[in-house]
Amino acid sequence: MRKALLGLEGVLNRVFGSDLNPLYCLGALGFYSFWLVVVSGAYIYAFYKTGIDLSYPSVEFITHEQWYLGGIMRSLHRYASDALVLVMALHLLREFILGRYRGARWFAWITGVPLIWLIYAAGINGYWMVWDKLAQYSTIATVEWFDWLPIFGEPLSRSFVTHEALNDRFFSLISFAHVTVPLFILFLLWVHIMRISKPVVNPRKGLAIGMLLALLVLSFAVPVLSQGPADMAIEPTKLDIDWFYLYIYPLLDIWTAGQVWALMAGLSLMLVVLPWLPSRFKQIPVAEVHLDDCSGCRLCVADCPYEAVVMRPRSDGMHFLEEAVVVPDRCVSCGICAGACPSSNPFRGEVGYVSGIEMPSMMMSGLRAGMNRDLEKLSGDVRILLVGCDSAADVGKLRSASVATLSLPCTGMLPPSFVEYALHEHHVDGVMISGCREHDCYHRLGVLWSQQRMAAKREPRLRGRAERDRIKIFWAASTDFRELEPELESFRASLAENLKIMHNKEER
C-alpha cells in the first residue's frame, strides 16, 4: 500500500509539481472545504425559513428564483460538503498507510475520530432541513435506528407517523443543530492540530483556486435540486442518494438496526485502538537535554515539528535565563532538535563532546566518530559523503569505495556544520543530501528546515566558506531509488569536471 501510494504521489508530482500535489495538502484542503461549507451555508441560512410548511418552499425559492446566486450557493454547499468527506477519508487513509498514527502521533489520530461523527451528523442534519422526500426517508430511517437503543421512553418514530404529528419545534431543533454542530467541529479541529508546530491550515493559492473553480463548474453543470416535498402519507421511492453522507441508509433497509450499530461501533472502536495494536513500529528513545551544553537559545523549540520541546526557567544555576525541556509523550524521535542545536558542532574538541540536546540512540559524538571512520576509508578521484533519511530512499545501497553513506532518523537531524566539517576537515570532494520528497517529510518539517539551513536562511546555517557547488540536494522517497542513483552519478561527474578545471588552473 505504501509503495502504491508513493507511486501515485510521484505521478501527481510530475503532473502538478510537488507544490500543488493535492495529496500533500489533504489536511489544509479539509480546512478549506469546511470554510467553503460555512460561507455558502451562511448565505443559504439567511433566506431559509424554519417550519413544517416553510422549509421546503424557502429552499425552492433559493434554488429556482435565485438560481444565479442562491442556487449556485446551494450546489456549492452540497459539493463542498462532499469534498470535505472525500478529503477527510483520503487524509485518514494516507496517514494510516504511512504509519503516521503511532507513538506520539496518537493524539491527532484519536481526536480525528469524533470529528468523523460530527461531520456526518452535520451533513445528515443538513439534508433534513430541505424537508423533501430524501429528507423524509433519511429522518424516519434515523429515528427508527435510534429507537433500537434502550434509552428513550417512547419511540421517536411515533412523532413522524403523520404530517399532523410533526410540528415546527422539530424544524427549529434541526436548524439549531445545523448551526451548533459546526462550532463543535471547529473546536475539535483546533484540538486536532494543537500538538503540531506550524500547522498548515490553508492550502496553497493554486490549489485553493483550482478547487473552488472545480466546485463552481460542478455547481453550474449539475445543480443540486430537491426531490419533491415530503409527504408522510407516502413512502418515498426512487431516491437519489448522496453516497458521501447517506450510504448508511440503504444498509438499514437490508440489515437490522442492531447490526448497523454494531458495524458503526466496531469501526469507531477499531480506529480508536489502532495506534496501540501490535505492529513492527518501534520508536527509538526520545530526545534528551544536556544542560551543561544548553544555552537556552530556543532553536530546538523553533524547529520541533510537534511542540515536544518547551522552554522553562533555568534549574541548574547557570547564568542563562531558560533551559530546554523535552515533553516525552510528544516527541517522535526525529532528531530535528539535535540538528538545530548550535552545540552539535563537530569542530569541537574530542573531550566531552556532547550537544545541548541529543538523541540517546545516536549521540553526536558517535555520529562524528562513525563519519570520521567512513570518510577516512574513502578512495578514488572523487570522494562523496551521501546523507539520507531512514524513511526515504535507502542510501546504504549506494555505499562504495568512493561513497560514504550516513542515514539519519530525519535529514533535519544533520547539523550544517557537519557538511562543512566533511568538506574541509576530511577534504571530501562533495556532500549529497537526500531524504523524503519535498513537501512530504515523514516528520513534517525536516526537509524544509534542511533546505533553509543549507541556503543560510535559517539558524543554524551553513557558513559561507562551504562551496555550494560541492553540495547537492536531491529528495527521494523509498520508491525513488532508481532516480537517486543517476543523480549521484551526475553529481560525481560534475565534481570531477570541477576538479579538472581547478587542476588546470593550478598548472597555469
Order of alpha helices (4+ residues) and beta strands (2+ residues): alpha-alpha-alpha-alpha-alpha-alpha-alpha-alpha-alpha-alpha-beta-alpha-beta-beta-alpha-beta-alpha-beta-beta-alpha-beta-alpha-beta-alpha
